Amino acid sequence: MCARRKQSVIFKIDRTMNYFLLAETDFFRLINEAGDCNMETAYTAFATQVIELCNGGMDMNLTVIALAYIEIELQHHPVRNLSEEKREIAAYVSKALSFVRKMQKFLATPQVPPLISANNGLIMLSYQDAYKIAESVHQGQQDKAGGPYIDFLQNVADYLKNKGESEDVQVLAILQDSITSATKKTPDDMIKMGVPADMVDLIQKMTYHKNQAWIDEYSCHLMEKGVPAEDATYDAREKDFVRFVETLKDNPTAAKAKSAILNVLMDDKYIHRQERRELKTKFRLKKYKA
């Protein structure tokens, strides 16, 4: 390559890096300063600029190099190791890293769907990536039938796939039990593993935590009305679960992913016929469909 041509390419690369990393990107300025400004607005602007980079007609090789550089900057940014009070900023860095990696995969995929905005469904993890994360999270964990829990979750995702549900729903289904006492994973752990922060928030909302104090109070109320203790406790637990279900009905994706677990649990492999737990599952499933 002649010296002039080489100099021209270097100039284009430097200009690309400066524009999308430093000069015009408030997101990097904010995280470098560890500021308290509106990180969501800064992140959206950053994601929009990345999309413009991918859709702007720039030479593909330069675009790939720019994305790789951005990925490295985000992956090794010191803000990810900051103290507790800066956790929100670190979460947005991880969210941005996940987004950039998603764009890299889109560029490498033939006939990529149009990239429209930073907030569309394309930001979600691929099912392949979600499976790897779930496999790690649930390593050694067993389902109610004694098999690997990851196989149970895959059955749930396969159930949704066979029903024609989108990949986003399948991804959420296989990750939905990640933040529980059984896995000992925290929201921060999941973000560090590559799950977008907004998806982690949704997983948290889908994680059922029984309200034992409410259950005890409600079961006592039923017993005062003459309901046998066993039935009162059972009904109180179901009522508590229904209250939880009500919080998911406004999010069709979450409701589909959670109800799919209940459908799979109806299989005799997991719950034998005539068992009380099968009746419990049917009751819950009916409430999801209501």
N, C-alpha and C positions, 0 to 999 in steps of 0.2 A: 504494500500500500504506500503510495507516495506520501510525503510529509504533510502536504496541504490537506489531502483527504483524511489522514489520521487526525490532524489537528481539528478538522471540522467535526468529525465524529465525537471526539473528546468534548468539544464545546457543547454539542447537542446533549450528551449524557450529563455534563455538569449542569446545564440549564434545566434539564428535566429533574434532576435531584434537588436543585435549589428551589424550584417552583413547588414541587409536591412535598418536600420535607420541611423546608425552613421558611423561605421568603413569604409564601402566601398561605401558610397553614397555621391557623390559630391553635389548633389542637396540640401540635408539638410545642408551641410556645407555652401553652398553659401547663402541660405536664412537665416541661422543663423547669418551670417556675413553681410547680406544685401548687398552683393557684386554687382559689376557692370559687372561681367563676362557674358559669353554667356549662358543665362538661357535656351534657347531652347535646346542646346546641353546637358546641365545638366538634363533638364527635360526628354529628350529622353533616356538618360542613366538610370535615375530613373525608368521610365516606363518599360524599358527593364528588369531591375532587378526584378520589381514586376511580370512581366510575367514569368521570370525564377523561381521565388518563386512559382507561381501557377502551373508551368509545370515541376518542378524539382523532382517530385516523393517523396517529403517530406510528412510526416504524415499530413493528411488533417486537423486534429484538430490544429496542430501547425501552419499550413498555415493560417487557419481562425483567430487564435489568433494574428498572426503577422500582418495580414491585418487590424484587428480591432485596433491594437496598432498604426499602421501607420495612419489610418483614424483619430484617436483622436489627434495625433501629428499635422496633417495638419489642422484639423478643428479648433483647439484652438491655432494655432501658432500666436504669437504676430505680425508677419510681415503683417498679413491681416489688421491690424489697423494702419499701418504706414502712414506717411504723403504722400502728393501728388507725390513727386519725386520718391517714391518707389512703385508706383502703378503697374509697370510692374512685379515686383517681387511678389507682392500680387496676381496678375492675374495668375501667374504660380503656385502659391500655390493652388489656387482654381481649376486650371486645373488638377493638380495632385490629388487633393481630389476627383474630379469628376471621374477621371480614376480609382482610387482605389475602389470607390463605384461600378463602373461598373464591375470590376474584382470580387468583392464580389458577385454580382448578377450572374455572369457567373458560379462561383463555386457552387452556390446554385441551378443551373438549370441543369436537367438531359440532357445528350447528348449535351454537350456544343461544339460549333464549335471550331476548333483549334485556339489557340492564336498564331499568327505568329509574329507580330511586333507592336511597339508602335504607328505606324502611319496608321494602317489599319482602315477600317470602323467600327470596333467593339468598338471604343472609343466613338462613338456617343451615345447620350441619348436614353433610351428606350422611346417608344411612350407614355407609361403610365406616366413616369416622366415628359416628355415634356408637356403632356396635363395638368397635375397638375400645372406646372409653368405658362402655357398660361392662364389657368382658373383664376389664381391669378392676372396675369398681366392685363387681360381684364375685371376684375370684374366691373360690372356696365356699361360697354361700349356696345353700340347698333350698329347693322349693318344697312344698308340702308333700310332694310325692317322693321326695328323697333324691331327686335328680338335680343337676346343676341349675342354679337359678337363672343363669344367662340363657339356658335353653328354653325355660319357661317364657322369659321376656321375648325371645325370638319367635316363639309360637304366637305370642300376642301380636307382634309386628306382622307376622305372616298372615294372621287372621285379618288384619286391617288391609294388607296388600291384596289379599284375595277378594276383599269387598270393594276394591277399587279406590281405596283412600289414598291421599297424596303422600309423598315421601315425608313431608313435614310431620304428618300425624304419626307415621311409623317411627320417625326419629324420636318424637316426644314419648311414644309408647315404650321404647326400649330404654329410655333414660329416666322414666318417671319415678322409679324407686331408688334413685341414686343417693338421695340425701335423707337417710334414715338412721336409726340407732344400729341397725344391722350392718350397714356399710361403714359407719363412722366417718362419712365424708361431710364436709362443710360446703356451703356455697362457694367460698373462696377456693377450696380444693377443686371444685368442678370447673370454675373459671380458669384456673391454672392449667387444667387438663385440656382446655380448648373449647369448652362449652360457652356460647355467647351469654353475656350477663342477663339479657332479657329472657332467654330461655331458662336460665337458672332460676330467675324469679318465678317463672311459670311452674317449674318443677316443684319449687317450694310450696306454691299454692295448691298443687295437686297432692301433696304429701299429707295424709290423714294422721292427725294426732288426737286421740280420743281425750275428751274432757271428762276425766274421772269424777271431778267434783260435781259437775252437772249431771252425770249419769247417776251418781249416788243420790243426789237430791231428787231427781225425777223418778227413780225407782222407788224411793220412799213415798213419794206422792202417790204412785200407783198402788203400793201396798196398803196405804191408808184407805184406798177405795176398794180393798178386798182382793186385789190381784195377787196371786201366789208369788212368793219371793223370786223363784226361778224365772217365771214369765215376766215379772216386773223388771228384773235385771236385763233380760234378753231384749225386751221392748225398749228399755231406756238406751241400751247400746245402739240399737237400730235407729232410734230417734236422733241420737247424737250424730250417727253417720249420715243420716238424711240432711241434717243441718249443714254438714260439711259439703254434701253433694250440691246443695243449693248455691254454694259459692262458685261452682264450676259451670253452671248452666249458661252463663253469659259468654263462655269461651267454648265454641263448638269443637275446636281442636283438642282442648284439654278433656272435654267431656267424652269425646270419641275414644281417646287414648285410655282413659280410666275405665270406661264401660267395656272396652275390649278385654281387659283383664278379667272382668266378671264373666264375660262370655266364655273365655277359655277355661276358667275355673269350673264351668258347668260340665266339662268333660269328666267322665268317670275315672280317668287317669289321675285326676287331682282330688276329686270328691266323690266318694262312693254314694250310690243311690241310697235313699232312706236315712242318710245322715242329716242331723239337724243343720249342719253347716250348709248343706245344699239349699235348704229352704231359706237360709239367711242370704245366700248369694242371689237366689231368685228374687227375693224381696228387694235387695239393693239394685239389681238390674232393672226391675220394674220402675224404681224411683228415678233412675237415670233416664229412662225412656219417656217418663211422664212429661 
